[in-house]
Each structure stands twice: as structure tokens, then as C-alpha cells.
Amino acid sequence: MATERKQIAFNIDDPLERACWEYARSINFSKWVKDRLKHTVLSLQAQRAQKENRPGGR
């Protein structure tokens, strides 16, 4: 299931952003982002589950 892809804009006049732009073009950026998001979401879910299982609910 694909959703709408949002364009990412880089300021290529800024040396750091230009380097980010060049790196993003050289990798499978969508896969890279998904891999990072999965770790973040799993961590958030674990925190919520831990919070819900505490005595008193807090």
C-alpha cells in the first residue's frame, strides 16, 4: 500500500544541506527512512505499553 510521497527540499547553497542532498540521492532514501521510523515507533509503543502496565496507570 503506497501513499502520497512528499517532496523533500534541500538548500543546495548551504554546504551541509548540499551534502545531505547528495547522500540522499545515493541511497534508497525511502527504505532508510522506513527503517528509522520502525525503530522509533516500536520504542514509542513499548513506552506506552510499559506506562499502561504500571500500577495506578501513571
All heavy atoms as a GROMACS GRO file, in nm:
protein
  482
    1MET      N    1   0.085  -0.117   0.000
    1MET     CA    2   0.000   0.000   0.000
    1MET      C    3   0.090   0.124   0.000
    1MET      O    4   0.168   0.145   0.091
    1MET     CB    5  -0.090  -0.003   0.124
    1MET     CG    6  -0.156   0.127   0.147
    1MET     SD    7  -0.266   0.151   0.287
    1MET     CE    8  -0.243   0.022   0.399
    2ALA      N    9   0.079   0.200  -0.104
    2ALA     CA   10   0.160   0.321  -0.115
    2ALA      C   11   0.073   0.442  -0.084
    2ALA      O   12  -0.048   0.442  -0.107
    2ALA     CB   13   0.217   0.333  -0.255
    3THR      N   14   0.136   0.540  -0.030
    3THR     CA   15   0.067   0.666  -0.004
    3THR      C   16   0.138   0.776  -0.081
    3THR      O   17   0.242   0.753  -0.142
    3THR     CB   18   0.066   0.701   0.146
    3THR    OG1   19   0.202   0.707   0.190
    3THR    CG2   20  -0.008   0.596   0.226
    4GLU      N   21   0.082   0.893  -0.075
    4GLU     CA   22   0.142   1.006  -0.146
    4GLU      C   23   0.281   1.034  -0.092
    4GLU      O   24   0.303   1.038   0.029
    4GLU     CB   25   0.054   1.129  -0.125
    4GLU     CG   26   0.105   1.252  -0.195
    4GLU     CD   27   0.020   1.375  -0.168
    4GLU    OE1   28  -0.091   1.360  -0.114
    4GLU    OE2   29   0.066   1.484  -0.200
    5ARG      N   30   0.374   1.052  -0.182
    5ARG     CA   31   0.511   1.084  -0.143
    5ARG      C   32   0.528   1.235  -0.137
    5ARG      O   33   0.486   1.306  -0.226
    5ARG     CB   34   0.612   1.025  -0.241
    5ARG     CG   35   0.612   0.876  -0.236
    5ARG     CD   36   0.713   0.822  -0.332
    5ARG     NE   37   0.705   0.677  -0.329
    5ARG     CZ   38   0.810   0.598  -0.322
    5ARG    NH1   39   0.929   0.649  -0.320
    5ARG    NH2   40   0.795   0.469  -0.319
    6LYS      N   41   0.588   1.280  -0.031
    6LYS     CA   42   0.613   1.422  -0.014
    6LYS      C   43   0.755   1.454  -0.060
    6LYS      O   44   0.848   1.381  -0.029
    6LYS     CB   45   0.599   1.462   0.134
    6LYS     CG   46   0.466   1.428   0.194
    6LYS     CD   47   0.360   1.521   0.147
    6LYS     CE   48   0.229   1.487   0.218
    6LYS     NZ   49   0.122   1.570   0.182
    7GLN      N   50   0.769   1.560  -0.132
    7GLN     CA   51   0.899   1.601  -0.179
    7GLN      C   52   0.978   1.664  -0.065
    7GLN      O   53   0.924   1.736   0.019
    7GLN     CB   54   0.884   1.702  -0.292
    7GLN     CG   55   1.014   1.740  -0.357
    7GLN     CD   56   0.994   1.830  -0.478
    7GLN    OE1   57   0.885   1.880  -0.501
    7GLN    NE2   58   1.098   1.850  -0.554
    8ILE      N   59   1.107   1.636  -0.061
    8ILE     CA   60   1.195   1.694   0.039
    8ILE      C   61   1.280   1.800  -0.030
    8ILE      O   62   1.337   1.774  -0.136
    8ILE     CB   63   1.287   1.588   0.102
    8ILE    CG1   64   1.202   1.482   0.172
    8ILE    CG2   65   1.384   1.651   0.198
    8ILE    CD1   66   1.280   1.364   0.218
    9ALA      N   67   1.286   1.917   0.029
    9ALA     CA   68   1.362   2.026  -0.032
    9ALA      C   69   1.491   2.049   0.046
    9ALA      O   70   1.491   2.051   0.169
    9ALA     CB   71   1.279   2.154  -0.032
   10PHE      N   72   1.600   2.062  -0.027
   10PHE     CA   73   1.729   2.093   0.033
   10PHE      C   74   1.777   2.226  -0.023
   10PHE      O   75   1.757   2.256  -0.140
   10PHE     CB   76   1.834   1.986  -0.003
   10PHE     CG   77   1.808   1.852   0.058
   10PHE    CD1   78   1.747   1.751  -0.014
   10PHE    CD2   79   1.845   1.825   0.189
   10PHE    CE1   80   1.724   1.627   0.042
   10PHE    CE2   81   1.823   1.702   0.246
   10PHE     CZ   82   1.762   1.603   0.173
   11ASN      N   83   1.840   2.305   0.061
   11ASN     CA   84   1.901   2.431   0.019
   11ASN      C   85   2.043   2.396  -0.027
   11ASN      O   86   2.133   2.380   0.055
   11ASN     CB   87   1.903   2.531   0.135
   11ASN     CG   88   1.975   2.658   0.100
   11ASN    OD1   89   2.018   2.679  -0.013
   11ASN    ND2   90   1.987   2.747   0.197
   12ILE      N   91   2.063   2.385  -0.159
   12ILE     CA   92   2.194   2.343  -0.208
   12ILE      C   93   2.299   2.452  -0.199
   12ILE      O   94   2.417   2.428  -0.228
   12ILE     CB   95   2.187   2.283  -0.350
   12ILE    CG1   96   2.130   2.383  -0.449
   12ILE    CG2   97   2.105   2.155  -0.350
   12ILE    CD1   98   2.138   2.337  -0.593
   13ASP      N   99   2.260   2.572  -0.158
   13ASP     CA  100   2.359   2.678  -0.134
   13ASP      C  101   2.428   2.659   0.001
   13ASP      O  102   2.536   2.711   0.024
   13ASP     CB  103   2.293   2.817  -0.138
   13ASP     CG  104   2.244   2.851  -0.278
   13ASP    OD1  105   2.306   2.804  -0.376
   13ASP    OD2  106   2.143   2.923  -0.289
   14ASP      N  107   2.364   2.584   0.091
   14ASP     CA  108   2.421   2.552   0.222
   14ASP      C  109   2.505   2.425   0.207
   14ASP      O  110   2.454   2.322   0.162
   14ASP     CB  111   2.308   2.530   0.322
   14ASP     CG  112   2.358   2.494   0.460
   14ASP    OD1  113   2.417   2.385   0.474
   14ASP    OD2  114   2.336   2.572   0.553
   15PRO      N  115   2.634   2.430   0.242
   15PRO     CA  116   2.721   2.313   0.222
   15PRO      C  117   2.672   2.186   0.291
   15PRO      O  118   2.680   2.077   0.234
   15PRO     CB  119   2.856   2.358   0.280
   15PRO     CG  120   2.852   2.507   0.279
   15PRO     CD  121   2.707   2.545   0.294
   16LEU      N  122   2.620   2.198   0.413
   16LEU     CA  123   2.572   2.080   0.485
   16LEU      C  124   2.449   2.022   0.417
   16LEU      O  125   2.439   1.900   0.396
   16LEU     CB  126   2.542   2.114   0.631
   16LEU     CG  127   2.490   1.999   0.716
   16LEU    CD1  128   2.588   1.882   0.717
   16LEU    CD2  129   2.461   2.047   0.856
   17GLU      N  130   2.354   2.106   0.380
   17GLU     CA  131   2.233   2.058   0.314
   17GLU      C  132   2.265   2.002   0.176
   17GLU      O  133   2.203   1.905   0.132
   17GLU     CB  134   2.127   2.168   0.306
   17GLU     CG  135   2.063   2.196   0.440
   17GLU     CD  136   1.927   2.261   0.428
   17GLU    OE1  137   1.860   2.247   0.323
   17GLU    OE2  138   1.887   2.325   0.525
   18ARG      N  139   2.362   2.060   0.109
   18ARG     CA  140   2.403   2.005  -0.021
   18ARG      C  141   2.460   1.865  -0.003
   18ARG      O  142   2.430   1.774  -0.082
   18ARG     CB  143   2.504   2.095  -0.091
   18ARG     CG  144   2.541   2.041  -0.228
   18ARG     CD  145   2.633   2.135  -0.304
   18ARG     NE  146   2.656   2.085  -0.437
   18ARG     CZ  147   2.583   2.111  -0.543
   18ARG    NH1  148   2.478   2.191  -0.532
   18ARG    NH2  149   2.611   2.060  -0.661
   19ALA      N  150   2.541   1.846   0.100
   19ALA     CA  151   2.596   1.713   0.128
   19ALA      C  152   2.485   1.614   0.160
   19ALA      O  153   2.488   1.499   0.116
   19ALA     CB  154   2.697   1.721   0.241
   20CYS      N  155   2.384   1.659   0.236
   20CYS     CA  156   2.269   1.574   0.267
   20CYS      C  157   2.195   1.537   0.139
   20CYS      O  158   2.155   1.421   0.119
   20CYS     CB  159   2.174   1.644   0.363
   20CYS     SG  160   2.239   1.667   0.529
   21TRP      N  161   2.177   1.633   0.050
   21TRP     CA  162   2.109   1.611  -0.077
   21TRP      C  163   2.185   1.509  -0.161
   21TRP      O  164   2.125   1.415  -0.216
   21TRP     CB  165   2.096   1.744  -0.150
   21TRP     CG  166   2.042   1.735  -0.289
   21TRP    CD1  167   1.914   1.706  -0.327
   21TRP    CD2  168   2.116   1.756  -0.410
   21TRP    NE1  169   1.905   1.708  -0.463
   21TRP    CE2  170   2.027   1.740  -0.517
   21TRP    CE3  171   2.248   1.790  -0.437
   21TRP    CZ2  172   2.066   1.754  -0.649
   21TRP    CZ3  173   2.287   1.805  -0.569
   21TRP    CH2  174   2.197   1.787  -0.674
   22GLU      N  175   2.316   1.523  -0.168
   22GLU     CA  176   2.397   1.430  -0.246
   22GLU      C  177   2.390   1.290  -0.187
   22GLU      O  178   2.379   1.191  -0.260
   22GLU     CB  179   2.542   1.479  -0.255
   22GLU     CG  180   2.556   1.603  -0.342
   22GLU     CD  181   2.694   1.666  -0.334
   22GLU    OE1  182   2.776   1.623  -0.251
   22GLU    OE2  183   2.718   1.760  -0.413
   23TYR      N  184   2.395   1.280  -0.055
   23TYR     CA  185   2.388   1.149   0.010
   23TYR      C  186   2.250   1.087  -0.012
   23TYR      O  187   2.239   0.968  -0.042
   23TYR     CB  188   2.417   1.162   0.160
   23TYR     CG  189   2.413   1.029   0.231
   23TYR    CD1  190   2.510   0.932   0.206
   23TYR    CD2  191   2.311   0.999   0.320
   23TYR    CE1  192   2.505   0.809   0.269
   23TYR    CE2  193   2.307   0.876   0.384
   23TYR     CZ  194   2.404   0.782   0.357
   23TYR     OH  195   2.398   0.660   0.419
   24ALA      N  196   2.144   1.165   0.002
   24ALA     CA  197   2.008   1.115  -0.016
   24ALA      C  198   1.988   1.061  -0.157
   24ALA      O  199   1.917   0.962  -0.177
   24ALA     CB  200   1.906   1.224   0.014
   25ARG      N  201   2.052   1.121  -0.255
   25ARG     CA  202   2.042   1.073  -0.393
   25ARG      C  203   2.115   0.941  -0.413
   25ARG      O  204   2.084   0.866  -0.505
   25ARG     CB  205   2.098   1.178  -0.490
   25ARG     CG  206   2.009   1.298  -0.503
   25ARG     CD  207   2.061   1.399  -0.602
   25ARG     NE  208   2.145   1.340  -0.706
   25ARG     CZ  209   2.224   1.408  -0.786
   25ARG    NH1  210   2.230   1.538  -0.775
   25ARG    NH2  211   2.297   1.349  -0.878
   26SER      N  212   2.214   0.912  -0.329
   26SER     CA  213   2.296   0.793  -0.348
   26SER      C  214   2.242   0.670  -0.276
   26SER      O  215   2.293   0.561  -0.297
   26SER     CB  216   2.439   0.820  -0.300
   26SER     OG  217   2.444   0.826  -0.159
   27ILE      N  218   2.139   0.685  -0.192
   27ILE     CA  219   2.085   0.571  -0.117
   27ILE      C  220   1.938   0.550  -0.152
   27ILE      O  221   1.876   0.633  -0.216
   27ILE     CB  222   2.100   0.592   0.036
   27ILE    CG1  223   2.018   0.712   0.083
   27ILE    CG2  224   2.244   0.605   0.076
   27ILE    CD1  225   2.010   0.728   0.234
   28ASN      N  226   1.884   0.438  -0.106
   28ASN     CA  227   1.740   0.413  -0.117
   28ASN      C  228   1.677   0.488   0.001
   28ASN      O  229   1.662   0.433   0.110
   28ASN     CB  230   1.712   0.263  -0.111
   28ASN     CG  231   1.564   0.232  -0.122
   28ASN    OD1  232   1.479   0.318  -0.103
   28ASN    ND2  233   1.534   0.108  -0.152
   29PHE      N  234   1.643   0.613  -0.021
   29PHE     CA  235   1.602   0.702   0.086
   29PHE      C  236   1.474   0.654   0.155
   29PHE      O  237   1.463   0.658   0.277
   29PHE     CB  238   1.585   0.844   0.032
   29PHE     CG  239   1.573   0.948   0.138
   29PHE    CD1  240   1.683   0.983   0.214
   29PHE    CD2  241   1.453   1.013   0.162
   29PHE    CE1  242   1.674   1.080   0.313
   29PHE    CE2  243   1.443   1.110   0.260
   29PHE     CZ  244   1.554   1.143   0.335
   30SER      N  245   1.378   0.603   0.078
   30SER     CA  246   1.253   0.556   0.137
   30SER      C  247   1.277   0.442   0.234
   30SER      O  248   1.221   0.438   0.342
   30SER     CB  249   1.156   0.512   0.027
   30SER     OG  250   1.116   0.620  -0.051
   31LYS      N  251   1.360   0.346   0.194
   31LYS     CA  252   1.392   0.234   0.283
   31LYS      C  253   1.464   0.283   0.407
   31LYS      O  254   1.436   0.238   0.518
   31LYS     CB  255   1.476   0.130   0.210
   31LYS     CG  256   1.508   0.009   0.295
   31LYS     CD  257   1.593  -0.091   0.220
   31LYS     CE  258   1.626  -0.213   0.298
   31LYS     NZ  259   1.658  -0.200   0.436
   32TRP      N  260   1.556   0.376   0.390
   32TRP     CA  261   1.633   0.430   0.503
   32TRP      C  262   1.539   0.495   0.604
   32TRP      O  263   1.549   0.471   0.725
   32TRP     CB  264   1.735   0.530   0.450
   32TRP     CG  265   1.823   0.589   0.554
   32TRP    CD1  266   1.937   0.535   0.606
   32TRP    CD2  267   1.807   0.716   0.620
   32TRP    NE1  268   1.991   0.620   0.699
   32TRP    CE2  269   1.914   0.731   0.710
   32TRP    CE3  270   1.711   0.817   0.610
   32TRP    CZ2  271   1.928   0.843   0.790
   32TRP    CZ3  272   1.725   0.928   0.690
   32TRP    CH2  273   1.833   0.941   0.778
   33VAL      N  274   1.446   0.576   0.556
   33VAL     CA  275   1.350   0.643   0.644
   33VAL      C  276   1.261   0.541   0.714
   33VAL      O  277   1.239   0.550   0.835
   33VAL     CB  278   1.266   0.747   0.566
   33VAL    CG1  279   1.151   0.799   0.651
   33VAL    CG2  280   1.353   0.861   0.519
   34LYS      N  281   1.210   0.444   0.639
   34LYS     CA  282   1.123   0.342   0.699
   34LYS      C  283   1.196   0.267   0.810
   34LYS      O  284   1.138   0.241   0.916
   34LYS     CB  285   1.077   0.242   0.592
   34LYS     CG  286   0.968   0.293   0.504
   34LYS     CD  287   0.928   0.183   0.407
   34LYS     CE  288   0.826   0.229   0.308
   34LYS     NZ  289   0.790   0.122   0.214
   35ASP      N  290   1.322   0.231   0.786
   35ASP     CA  291   1.398   0.159   0.889
   35ASP      C  292   1.411   0.243   1.015
   35ASP      O  293   1.397   0.192   1.126
   35ASP     CB  294   1.537   0.121   0.837
   35ASP     CG  295   1.533   0.012   0.732
   35ASP    OD1  296   1.429  -0.057   0.720
   35ASP    OD2  297   1.634  -0.004   0.661
   36ARG      N  298   1.437   0.373   1.002
   36ARG     CA  299   1.450   0.461   1.119
   36ARG      C  300   1.316   0.477   1.190
   36ARG      O  301   1.308   0.474   1.311
   36ARG     CB  302   1.501   0.600   1.079
   36ARG     CG  303   1.648   0.625   1.051
   36ARG     CD  304   1.732   0.512   1.056
   36ARG     NE  305   1.871   0.518   1.022
   36ARG     CZ  306   1.924   0.436   0.932
   36ARG    NH1  307   1.849   0.358   0.860
   36ARG    NH2  308   2.053   0.434   0.913
   37LEU      N  309   1.210   0.494   1.112
   37LEU     CA  310   1.077   0.512   1.172
   37LEU      C  311   1.031   0.387   1.247
   37LEU      O  312   0.970   0.398   1.353
   37LEU     CB  313   0.975   0.548   1.064
   37LEU     CG  314   0.982   0.689   1.010
   37LEU    CD1  315   0.885   0.705   0.893
   37LEU    CD2  316   0.952   0.791   1.118
   38LYS      N  317   1.061   0.269   1.194
   38LYS     CA  318   1.020   0.146   1.261
   38LYS      C  319   1.079   0.139   1.402
   38LYS      O  320   1.010   0.106   1.497
   38LYS     CB  321   1.064   0.024   1.180
   38LYS     CG  322   0.979   0.000   1.058
   38LYS     CD  323   1.031  -0.120   0.980
   38LYS     CE  324   0.957  -0.136   0.850
   38LYS     NZ  325   1.012  -0.245   0.769
   39HIS      N  326   1.207   0.172   1.416
   39HIS     CA  327   1.271   0.169   1.547
   39HIS      C  328   1.206   0.270   1.642
   39HIS      O  329   1.182   0.240   1.758
   39HIS     CB  330   1.421   0.197   1.535
   39HIS     CG  331   1.496   0.089   1.465
   39HIS    ND1  332   1.514  -0.036   1.518
   39HIS    CD2  333   1.556   0.088   1.344
   39HIS    CE1  334   1.582  -0.111   1.434
   39HIS    NE2  335   1.610  -0.038   1.326
   40THR      N  336   1.177   0.388   1.590
   40THR     CA  337   1.116   0.492   1.673
   40THR      C  338   0.977   0.451   1.718
   40THR      O  339   0.941   0.464   1.835
   40THR     CB  340   1.109   0.625   1.595
   40THR    OG1  341   1.241   0.661   1.555
   40THR    CG2  342   1.049   0.736   1.678
   41VAL      N  343   0.896   0.400   1.625
   41VAL     CA  344   0.759   0.362   1.657
   41VAL      C  345   0.757   0.244   1.754
   41VAL      O  346   0.677   0.243   1.849
   41VAL     CB  347   0.680   0.331   1.528
   41VAL    CG1  348   0.546   0.267   1.560
   41VAL    CG2  349   0.660   0.458   1.447
   42LEU      N  350   0.844   0.146   1.734
   42LEU     CA  351   0.850   0.033   1.827
   42LEU      C  352   0.887   0.080   1.968
   42LEU      O  353   0.830   0.032   2.066
   42LEU     CB  354   0.949  -0.072   1.777
   42LEU     CG  355   0.904  -0.152   1.656
   42LEU    CD1  356   1.019  -0.238   1.605
   42LEU    CD2  357   0.784  -0.238   1.691
   43SER      N  358   0.977   0.175   1.977
   43SER     CA  359   1.016   0.229   2.106
   43SER      C  360   0.899   0.302   2.172
   43SER      O  361   0.874   0.284   2.292
   43SER     CB  362   1.135   0.323   2.089
   43SER     OG  363   1.169   0.383   2.210
   44LEU      N  364   0.828   0.382   2.096
   44LEU     CA  365   0.713   0.454   2.150
   44LEU      C  366   0.605   0.358   2.196
   44LEU      O  367   0.543   0.378   2.302
   44LEU     CB  368   0.655   0.549   2.044
   44LEU     CG  369   0.740   0.671   2.012
   44LEU    CD1  370   0.681   0.745   1.891
   44LEU    CD2  371   0.749   0.764   2.132
   45GLN      N  372   0.581   0.252   2.118
   45GLN     CA  373   0.480   0.153   2.156
   45GLN      C  374   0.520   0.082   2.286
   45GLN      O  375   0.436   0.058   2.372
   45GLN     CB  376   0.460   0.052   2.044
   45GLN     CG  377   0.388   0.109   1.925
   45GLN     CD  378   0.378   0.011   1.810
   45GLN    OE1  379   0.456  -0.084   1.801
   45GLN    NE2  380   0.283   0.034   1.721
   46ALA      N  381   0.648   0.051   2.299
   46ALA     CA  382   0.695  -0.015   2.421
   46ALA      C  383   0.679   0.077   2.542
   46ALA      O  384   0.640   0.033   2.650
   46ALA     CB  385   0.841  -0.057   2.406
   47GLN      N  386   0.707   0.206   2.524
   47GLN     CA  387   0.691   0.302   2.633
   47GLN      C  388   0.545   0.311   2.675
   47GLN      O  389   0.514   0.316   2.794
   47GLN     CB  390   0.742   0.439   2.591
   47GLN     CG  391   0.892   0.450   2.581
   47GLN     CD  392   0.936   0.586   2.528
   47GLN    OE1  393   0.856   0.673   2.502
   47GLN    NE2  394   1.067   0.600   2.510
   48ARG      N  395   0.455   0.315   2.577
   48ARG     CA  396   0.312   0.323   2.609
   48ARG      C  397   0.265   0.198   2.682
   48ARG      O  398   0.189   0.206   2.778
   48ARG     CB  399   0.230   0.341   2.480
   48ARG     CG  400   0.239   0.479   2.424
   48ARG     CD  401   0.143   0.495   2.306
   48ARG     NE  402   0.178   0.613   2.230
   48ARG     CZ  403   0.192   0.616   2.099
   48ARG    NH1  404   0.172   0.509   2.027
   48ARG    NH2  405   0.226   0.728   2.038
   49ALA      N  406   0.310   0.082   2.635
   49ALA     CA  407   0.270  -0.044   2.698
   49ALA      C  408   0.321  -0.049   2.841
   49ALA      O  409   0.249  -0.092   2.932
   49ALA     CB  410   0.323  -0.162   2.618
   50GLN      N  411   0.443  -0.004   2.862
   50GLN     CA  412   0.501  -0.004   2.996
   50GLN      C  413   0.423   0.091   3.087
   50GLN      O  414   0.393   0.060   3.202
   50GLN     CB  415   0.647   0.037   2.990
   50GLN     CG  416   0.718   0.030   3.123
   50GLN     CD  417   0.863   0.071   3.112
   50GLN    OE1  418   0.901   0.147   3.023
   50GLN    NE2  419   0.945   0.024   3.204
   51LYS      N  420   0.387   0.206   3.033
   51LYS     CA  421   0.312   0.306   3.109
   51LYS      C  422   0.174   0.252   3.148
   51LYS      O  423   0.128   0.271   3.260
   51LYS     CB  424   0.296   0.434   3.026
   51LYS     CG  425   0.257   0.555   3.102
   51LYS     CD  426   0.257   0.676   3.008
   51LYS     CE  427   0.254   0.804   3.084
   51LYS     NZ  428   0.254   0.920   2.996
   52GLU      N  429   0.109   0.181   3.057
   52GLU     CA  430  -0.024   0.125   3.083
   52GLU      C  431  -0.020   0.011   3.185
   52GLU      O  432  -0.117  -0.012   3.255
   52GLU     CB  433  -0.087   0.075   2.953
   52GLU     CG  434  -0.125   0.188   2.860
   52GLU     CD  435  -0.170   0.138   2.724
   52GLU    OE1  436  -0.172   0.014   2.701
   52GLU    OE2  437  -0.202   0.223   2.638
   53ASN      N  438   0.092  -0.057   3.193
   53ASN     CA  439   0.105  -0.171   3.285
   53ASN      C  440   0.152  -0.132   3.424
   53ASN      O  441   0.158  -0.216   3.513
   53ASN     CB  442   0.200  -0.276   3.227
   53ASN     CG  443   0.140  -0.344   3.105
   53ASN    OD1  444   0.019  -0.358   3.096
   53ASN    ND2  445   0.224  -0.387   3.014
   54ARG      N  446   0.182  -0.005   3.446
   54ARG     CA  447   0.224   0.039   3.581
   54ARG      C  448   0.105   0.044   3.675
   54ARG      O  449  -0.005   0.080   3.633
   54ARG     CB  450   0.284   0.179   3.573
   54ARG     CG  451   0.420   0.185   3.512
   54ARG     CD  452   0.476   0.324   3.522
   54ARG     NE  453   0.599   0.334   3.449
   54ARG     CZ  454   0.653   0.448   3.410
   54ARG    NH1  455   0.593   0.561   3.437
   54ARG    NH2  456   0.766   0.449   3.345
   55PRO      N  457   0.129   0.012   3.801
   55PRO     CA  458   0.020   0.024   3.898
   55PRO      C  459  -0.025   0.171   3.908
   55PRO      O  460   0.056   0.261   3.909
   55PRO     CB  461   0.083  -0.020   4.029
   55PRO     CG  462   0.203  -0.100   3.990
   55PRO     CD  463   0.248  -0.045   3.857
   56GLY      N  464  -0.151   0.194   3.908
   56GLY     CA  465  -0.204   0.330   3.916
   56GLY      C  466  -0.218   0.395   3.780
   56GLY      O  467  -0.269   0.504   3.767
   57GLY      N  468  -0.168   0.330   3.672
   57GLY     CA  469  -0.185   0.382   3.538
   57GLY      C  470  -0.102   0.501   3.503
   57GLY      O  471  -0.125   0.568   3.405
   58ARG      N  472  -0.003   0.537   3.584
   58ARG     CA  473   0.080   0.654   3.554
   58ARG      C  474   0.224   0.618   3.553
   58ARG      O  475   0.276   0.537   3.613
   58ARG     CB  476   0.056   0.764   3.654
   58ARG     CG  477  -0.082   0.820   3.638
   58ARG     CD  478  -0.102   0.934   3.736
   58ARG     NE  479  -0.240   0.974   3.731
   58ARG     CZ  480  -0.279   1.096   3.716
   58ARG    NH1  481  -0.195   1.192   3.704
   58ARG    NH2  482  -0.406   1.125   3.714
   0.00000   0.00000   0.00000
